[in-house]
Amino acid sequence: MIKILLLTPDLRQKLKSPLGLLLRGSFEETIRKFQKLIDEEKPSRIISVGDVVSDNLIKHHILPQILVVDNKVMRKPITPILMDVDQTLHVKNSPGSLTDEALSVMEEAMRQTQRTRIVVDGEEDLLTLVAILYAPEDSLVIYGQPHEGVVVVKVTKKKKERIQRIVEAMEKVTIKSKLEPYQNK
């Protein structure tokens, strides 16, 4: 049995709004603003979700402890990001969903101190929620907001509680095997 959480239409609409601080501007501007936040906040960890934001951080010498990528930009395949990591984990996660496998791998990665790349077969967008849930407090989670900039989420107890409510509101589906399809409504 495989358990999957699916995004409902109502939640999809809610999640279009940034979960944290939206840094607008070009890559150079947003990276400069993010570096200033790092200097001020001194986060316990930096977690990046998404290929473009992860690649731009690395190119500007900001190395996330955990980067979550799917080797795609706007659903088109790209050359994988080059960064030395201690481990690379692979996980399956369909668009608009969170799989048990994705939750488990993300939780395990957050417990470790190794620099980790998580490569998602499917879509990584909703793993931002999981990163916030499992990251240590005072971490910074950064993800892209297409055509606007990047969003930086400072992980706090209050933020974790908000994200937990969102995850709990997702539709729970159980399938018998990996071969059985499911529909995202």
C-alpha angles and dihedrals in degrees: 000000000000121000120210132181114214128202112243120219090250093052091045088058093047093050093057086080116080115265091215143357113342111217107199127202143056121330090263092050095046093046090050090051091046092051089053089052090050090051091049100040100035091206121213088226141003116217121185124197118196137036100255096048092043092049093049092049091052093046088054093048096253104131115197118216088223126023123186116201140160097197090244137103116204086348093303118119117251136183108279116259115259116227132136109248134172092229142006118210125193125211138172117229123161121219114277093016148087116219125205086242092056092048092049096047093046092048091050093047091052091054092056129076095214120112102253137192115200112200113200122208098208120011131339101193098101091046084081086076091052092047090055092046095051103030118104114260113269091035119129119228114195128191137162125264102203115242091000112062135259134319121223119199119195105210111234134157090256092050091049090052091051092049091046089057090051093050091047089053092057118107112261116222130177122199127188098229144355088261095060111092123224130200125234105214 
